[in-house]
């Protein structure tokens, strides 16, 4: 149910939207994948960005940001804990975001879920 307060939609302002999602994605040994893809997703209209990731192995994760989709910088990087949901949020202003997930092991492993959610404020 949406209620209007002073000309803006309060419900829409507080609701999270899913911008990108990948589930049950196999990652070969020594390779990387991008969520949603190598072009990233436009996050410029949103204030709060939340990324949730779970995998069956300690995969390396990097949040990469760009203003032009050509030059990507690593904003934040970490290693997942296997079989544990990792959720992190940030409010910094960037134009595009992509999540690079790397499997440094020689065996294939599964990305159970990666979801990019956003909220307008």
Secondary structure, DSSP 8 states (H G I E B T S, - for coil): ---EETTEEHHHHH--EEEEEEEEEEE-TT-EEEES-TT-EE-TT-SEEEEEEEESS--EEEEEEESSSSS-EEEEEEE--TT--EEEEE----SEEEEEEE--SSS-EEEEEEEEEEE--
